[in-house]
């Protein structure tokens, strides 16, 4: 694995900002790191990137210990912090060339050109960073994080301030990067989680409360299975109520119903067979699932 965190704890005074946290992040996946404000996300990221030391536990990046080998860790990480620190009195290309020099990147000019094109900075590359919009500053921050071609990318709120068109571009870029690199991606925007992340890690009050795929978390949170169905004409009610595994039926309107069963059951095949048998056409048939927003709220409230 690229990132391994074991029993990580960080204390500020009497507050345990990170409390015995353990997780792994692997190459070829985008790990969504979610949590309310003050949950411990940014503190965890700062420990993993060797910006601050842990009080207890260990963290390694590509096999290097964040406490004992911080320079090796930093060589292998690209980091975009939540508050994107940039030299606003430098031009975009000048700044990226400066960062490339710090990382001792070979053929700096060509690498800067690659990143300018990759992050969509072409139109703004000759401007002062201080004259850029917030969205383009985020792109500059993302470009500097990728300049040295790191094995691990840690992105803290990377889509903050982007307009819808820029969001689509950056989403696609992060997904592409996640195919070969390890990407840890923190956000409060649930649409981003659905669009980008392979797996979700949810932290609340310093503790990990979930670590799974979005689909698995949605299934885990469901206490029952609900199917919504609409028929073109009125179905035979008694036959509908006799469907196998049906536990409840709620009428939503004319010829529209919610069918309730246990969490492991899926009534859709039985409903389809029912419609064929009783010659009633289906206008709608879908299974209700918890949205990731609802999962997040249930686990963190």
C-alpha positions as CSV (number, residue, x, y, z in Angstrom):
1,X,0.0,0.0,0.0
2,X,1.1,3.6,-0.5
3,X,-0.2,5.1,2.7
4,X,-0.5,3.2,6.0
5,X,-1.8,4.8,9.2
6,X,-1.8,2.8,12.5
7,X,-3.3,3.9,15.8
8,X,-2.6,7.6,15.0
9,X,-3.3,10.1,17.8
10,X,-2.8,13.8,18.0
11,X,-3.7,15.9,21.1
12,X,-4.0,19.6,21.5
13,X,-4.3,20.5,25.2
14,X,-7.3,18.4,26.4
15,X,-8.7,17.8,22.9
16,X,-7.9,14.6,21.0
17,X,-8.0,16.0,17.5
18,X,-7.2,12.6,16.1
19,X,-8.0,9.6,18.3
20,X,-6.5,6.2,17.5
21,X,-7.1,6.4,13.7
22,X,-6.0,3.5,11.4
23,X,-6.5,3.2,7.6
24,X,-4.7,2.3,4.4
25,X,-4.8,3.9,1.0
26,X,-3.7,1.9,-2.1
27,X,-2.3,2.7,-5.5
28,X,-5.0,3.0,-8.2
29,X,-7.8,4.3,-5.9
30,X,-9.3,7.6,-4.9
31,X,-10.0,7.6,-1.2
32,X,-12.6,10.2,-0.1
33,X,-11.8,11.5,3.3
34,X,-15.0,13.0,4.8
35,X,-16.0,14.6,8.1
36,X,-17.6,17.7,9.7
37,X,-15.6,20.8,10.4
38,X,-13.2,20.0,13.3
39,X,-13.5,16.2,12.9
40,X,-9.7,15.8,12.4
41,X,-9.3,15.5,8.6
42,X,-6.8,18.3,8.1
43,X,-4.8,17.3,11.2
44,X,-4.6,13.7,9.9
45,X,-3.4,15.0,6.5
46,X,-0.8,17.2,8.1
47,X,0.6,14.2,10.0
48,X,0.7,12.0,6.9
49,X,2.5,14.8,5.0
50,X,5.1,15.2,7.8
51,X,4.0,18.8,8.6
52,X,3.2,18.0,12.2
53,X,4.3,15.0,14.3
54,X,1.9,12.5,15.8
55,X,1.7,12.1,19.6
56,X,1.0,8.3,19.3
57,X,0.9,5.8,16.5
58,X,2.7,5.6,13.2
59,X,2.2,6.6,9.6
60,X,4.2,5.5,6.5
61,X,4.1,6.7,2.9
62,X,5.5,4.3,0.3
63,X,7.2,2.5,3.2
64,X,8.9,5.6,4.7
65,X,8.0,6.7,8.3
66,X,6.6,10.2,8.5
67,X,8.5,10.9,11.7
68,X,11.8,9.3,11.0
69,X,12.1,9.9,7.2
70,X,10.2,13.1,6.5
71,X,12.2,14.2,3.5
72,X,11.7,10.8,1.8
73,X,7.9,11.1,2.5
74,X,7.7,14.6,1.1
75,X,9.5,13.5,-2.1
76,X,6.7,11.0,-2.7
77,X,3.7,13.2,-1.8
78,X,2.0,16.0,-3.7
79,X,0.0,18.1,-1.3
80,X,-2.7,20.7,-1.9
81,X,-3.7,22.1,1.6
82,X,-7.1,23.5,2.3
83,X,-5.8,27.1,2.4
84,X,-3.8,27.1,-0.8
85,X,-0.5,29.0,-0.1
86,X,0.8,30.7,-3.2
87,X,3.2,33.6,-4.0
88,X,0.7,36.1,-5.3
89,X,3.4,38.4,-6.7
90,X,4.8,35.7,-9.0
91,X,3.5,34.9,-12.5
92,X,2.0,31.4,-13.0
93,X,4.7,30.0,-15.1
94,X,7.4,31.7,-13.0
95,X,5.9,30.1,-9.8
96,X,5.6,26.6,-11.3
97,X,9.2,26.9,-12.5
98,X,10.3,27.9,-9.1
99,X,8.5,24.9,-7.5
100,X,9.9,22.5,-10.1
101,X,13.4,23.8,-9.2
102,X,12.8,23.1,-5.5
103,X,11.9,19.5,-6.4
104,X,14.9,19.3,-8.8
105,X,12.6,18.3,-11.7
106,X,14.5,17.4,-14.9
107,X,13.6,19.5,-18.0
108,X,11.6,22.1,-15.9
109,X,10.3,23.9,-18.9
110,X,8.7,20.9,-20.5
111,X,7.2,19.7,-17.2
112,X,5.7,23.1,-16.5
113,X,4.2,23.2,-20.0
114,X,2.7,19.7,-19.4
115,X,1.1,20.8,-16.1
116,X,-0.2,24.1,-17.5
117,X,-2.0,22.1,-20.2
118,X,-3.2,19.3,-17.9
119,X,-4.7,21.7,-15.4
120,X,-6.2,24.1,-18.0
121,X,-4.0,27.1,-17.1
122,X,-3.1,27.9,-20.6
123,X,-5.2,31.2,-20.9
124,X,-3.9,32.4,-17.5
125,X,-0.3,31.2,-17.6
126,X,1.2,34.7,-18.1
127,X,-0.8,36.4,-15.4
128,X,0.3,37.3,-11.8
129,X,-1.2,34.7,-9.4
130,X,-2.6,37.6,-7.4
131,X,-4.7,38.5,-10.4
132,X,-6.3,35.1,-10.8
133,X,-9.8,34.1,-9.7
134,X,-10.1,31.6,-6.8
135,X,-10.8,28.8,-9.2
136,X,-7.6,29.4,-11.2
137,X,-5.6,29.7,-8.0
138,X,-6.8,26.2,-7.1
139,X,-5.6,25.0,-10.5
140,X,-2.2,26.5,-9.8
141,X,-2.1,24.7,-6.4
142,X,-3.1,21.4,-8.0
143,X,-0.4,21.9,-10.7
144,X,2.3,22.5,-8.1
145,X,1.2,19.4,-6.2
146,X,1.8,17.3,-9.3
147,X,4.9,18.9,-10.7
148,X,7.3,16.3,-9.3
149,X,5.1,13.4,-10.4
150,X,4.5,12.1,-6.9
151,X,3.2,8.6,-6.1
152,X,0.7,9.9,-3.6
153,X,-1.6,13.0,-3.9
154,X,-3.3,14.5,-0.9
155,X,-5.9,17.0,-1.8
156,X,-7.7,19.0,0.8
157,X,-10.8,20.7,-0.7
158,X,-9.3,20.9,-4.2
159,X,-12.5,21.9,-5.9
160,X,-13.2,24.9,-3.7
161,X,-14.1,28.0,-5.7
162,X,-14.4,26.2,-9.1
163,X,-17.3,26.9,-11.4
164,X,-19.4,24.0,-12.9
165,X,-17.2,23.8,-16.1
166,X,-14.0,23.8,-14.1
167,X,-15.4,21.2,-11.7
168,X,-16.0,18.8,-14.5
169,X,-12.5,19.2,-15.8
170,X,-10.9,18.8,-12.3
171,X,-13.1,15.8,-11.5
172,X,-11.9,14.1,-14.7
173,X,-8.3,14.9,-14.0
174,X,-8.5,13.5,-10.4
175,X,-10.2,10.3,-11.7
176,X,-7.4,9.9,-14.3
177,X,-4.7,10.5,-11.7
178,X,-6.4,7.9,-9.4
179,X,-5.9,5.2,-12.0
180,X,-2.2,4.9,-11.3
181,X,-1.5,7.0,-8.2
182,X,-2.9,7.0,-4.6
183,X,-5.2,9.9,-4.2
184,X,-6.6,11.0,-0.8
185,X,-9.3,13.5,-1.4
186,X,-11.0,15.6,1.2
187,X,-14.2,17.5,0.5
188,X,-17.6,18.7,1.9
189,X,-19.3,18.4,-1.5
190,X,-21.2,15.1,-1.7
191,X,-21.5,15.3,-5.5
192,X,-17.7,15.1,-5.6
193,X,-17.7,12.0,-3.5
194,X,-20.1,10.2,-5.8
195,X,-18.3,11.4,-8.9
196,X,-14.7,10.7,-7.9
197,X,-14.2,8.4,-5.0
198,X,-13.7,4.6,-5.1
199,X,-13.9,4.3,-1.3
200,X,-15.0,6.6,1.5
201,X,-13.4,7.2,4.9
202,X,-15.6,9.1,7.4
203,X,-14.1,10.7,10.5
204,X,-16.1,12.2,13.3
205,X,-14.7,13.7,16.6
206,X,-11.3,12.3,15.8
207,X,-12.5,8.7,15.2
208,X,-13.1,6.7,12.1
209,X,-16.8,5.8,11.9
210,X,-16.9,4.3,8.3
211,X,-14.4,2.9,5.8
212,X,-16.0,1.3,2.8
213,X,-17.3,1.8,-0.7
214,X,-20.3,4.2,-1.1
215,X,-22.5,1.3,-2.2
216,X,-21.6,-0.8,0.8
217,X,-22.3,2.1,3.2
218,X,-25.7,2.7,1.6
219,X,-26.6,-0.9,2.1
220,X,-25.3,-0.9,5.7
221,X,-27.4,2.1,6.6
222,X,-30.7,0.7,5.2
223,X,-33.0,-0.8,7.8
224,X,-35.4,-1.8,5.1
225,X,-35.6,-2.1,1.3
226,X,-38.0,0.2,-0.4
227,X,-39.2,-0.1,-4.1
228,X,-41.2,2.6,-5.8
229,X,-43.5,1.4,-8.6
230,X,-46.1,3.1,-10.8
231,X,-48.5,1.2,-13.0
232,X,-50.3,2.5,-16.1
233,X,-53.7,1.3,-14.7
234,X,-54.9,0.2,-11.3
235,X,-53.4,-3.2,-10.3
236,X,-55.3,-5.9,-8.4
237,X,-54.6,-4.7,-4.9
238,X,-54.9,-8.1,-3.1
239,X,-52.4,-9.7,-5.6
240,X,-50.0,-6.9,-5.1
241,X,-50.2,-7.2,-1.3
242,X,-49.5,-11.0,-1.7
243,X,-46.0,-10.4,-3.2
244,X,-43.4,-12.7,-1.6
245,X,-41.3,-10.9,1.1
246,X,-43.5,-7.8,1.1
247,X,-43.8,-6.3,4.6
248,X,-45.6,-3.1,3.9
249,X,-47.3,-1.2,1.1
250,X,-47.8,2.6,1.0
251,X,-50.0,4.3,-1.6
252,X,-48.3,7.5,-3.0
253,X,-50.9,8.5,-5.5
254,X,-53.0,7.1,-8.3
255,X,-51.5,3.7,-9.3
256,X,-48.2,4.6,-7.5
257,X,-46.9,2.7,-4.5
258,X,-44.0,2.1,-2.2
259,X,-43.3,-1.6,-1.5
260,X,-41.4,-2.3,1.7
261,X,-39.4,-5.5,2.5
262,X,-36.4,-6.5,4.6
263,X,-33.0,-4.9,3.9
264,X,-31.6,-7.9,2.0
265,X,-34.6,-8.4,-0.2
266,X,-35.1,-6.9,-3.7
267,X,-38.8,-6.9,-4.8
268,X,-38.1,-5.6,-8.4
269,X,-38.1,-9.0,-10.1
270,X,-41.3,-10.0,-8.4
271,X,-42.9,-6.7,-9.3
272,X,-41.9,-7.2,-13.0
273,X,-43.4,-10.8,-13.0
274,X,-46.5,-9.4,-11.3
275,X,-47.0,-6.8,-14.1
276,X,-46.6,-9.4,-16.8
277,X,-49.0,-11.8,-15.1
278,X,-51.7,-9.2,-14.5
279,X,-51.1,-7.3,-17.8
280,X,-50.5,-3.9,-16.1
281,X,-47.7,-1.8,-17.7
282,X,-44.9,-0.4,-15.6
283,X,-44.3,3.3,-15.9
284,X,-41.7,3.4,-13.0
285,X,-39.8,0.8,-11.0
286,X,-36.8,1.7,-8.9
287,X,-35.2,0.8,-5.6
288,X,-34.7,3.7,-3.1
289,X,-31.2,4.0,-1.6
290,X,-29.7,6.2,1.0
291,X,-27.8,9.1,-0.6
292,X,-24.2,9.6,0.6
293,X,-25.4,12.9,2.2
294,X,-27.8,10.9,4.4
295,X,-25.2,8.3,5.2
296,X,-22.8,11.1,6.2
297,X,-25.4,12.8,8.4
298,X,-26.4,9.5,10.2
299,X,-22.8,8.6,11.0
300,X,-21.6,12.0,12.1
301,X,-24.5,13.5,14.1
